[in-house]
Amino acid sequence: MNVFLTKIKGDKLIWAVVFILSIVSFLTVYSSTGTLAYKYHGGNTEYYMLKHAIILFLGLVLMYAAHLVKYTYYSRIFQIILYIAVPLLLITLIFGQNINEATRVLYIPGINLTFQSSDLAKVTLIIYLARMLSKKQDKIKDFKSAFVPLLVPVLVVCGLILPANFSTAAILFTISIVLMFIGRVRMSYIFGMVGIGIAALAIVLLLLYLMPVENQGRLGTWKNRITTFVSGEGGDNYQVEQSKIAIATGGILGKMPGNSTQRNFLPHPYSDFIFAIIVEEYGLTGGIFIILLYLFLFYRVVIIVVRAPGTFGSFLVAGVGFALVFQAMINMGVAVNLLPVTGQPLPLISMGGTSIWFTSLSVGIILSVSKELAQNEEESENPQTEIVHA
């Protein structure tokens, strides 16, 4: 154990949170994929258990590798990747696989996984914004030289994500605004950016109501989800009702691991509504524990942001860390019917492929900054003394 602890660097408490969430993920995904296994693999539940275990393990390997890289290298690397991510979003819109009337994924042949290009674009845009905010701090109030280079990539990336994945585009747009606020961008510019977002949404809604129902496609899905959330009727409400049944029957201590009944009725119990299965099997106690883990992760992120070496490190951790915890809160808010159904997975817990790897990369980047912080503090506490010979 001591040998293992000496190999990992950075914030050990974040590592502990990651390992706990990974164990919860493994147990809950194994418990909730029974129906999926009977539908596609003749009841072979070990198939999904093994597949998820491999994906989790590779995610931890990626996290470990990412935390070894000096965080400043990500600034240049992801500036280049931005020019790859944007065309990939466009390719996904045109040639992506159609899932639930949305072309949001590209199929990776040979390994039976799908690649959601918006996951790459989300991490890339956050790191790009952190870089630009750091570089432009001396003239951050200037519109042309500071705000425009921030605004254009946000509008392009969110605009390309929007047609197929409204919730991801909205979350990424919100994260971008939060980062700009932290980065001291002039408030009038931020309000203007919010106005642009509202205007774009209004145009989309206008087009939605002008279109015939049969041609609404993904826009119709958004409309149905909002209508369902407000009225309490419809297909999405069925998901929420099953989720609430799972939470209600979980009680204080739950039904214990593997004893969920709602996994047989709840659509996507291993991804979108996995929090409901956690509460059903581990009770209100388990649900609160998971919430506290994410809040503790956010607390450690804030500490790193405040003490990070350099502005880029602070903006980087603030953006990536807020994105992880914000998405987690949205997923859990959907499960308890505080928010409309969004389709956002629970980071580090929901079953997935490349989405888990991008989450692991994000945590690895946070750990990279915390590693650098720890090294700097260690050097300041133990300064090298110069020996002067007479």
PyMOL commands that set and color helices and strands:
alter all, ss='L'
color gray80, all
select helices_A, chain A and resi 2-7+12-32+34-40+45-68+73-95+117-135+137-139+143-161+166-182+187-210+213-215+218-231+235-250+262-264+274-307+311-335+354-381
alter helices_A, ss='H'
color red, helices_A
select strands_A, chain A and resi 97-99+102-108+113-115
alter strands_A, ss='S'
color yellow, strands_A
deselect
rebuild
show_as cartoon
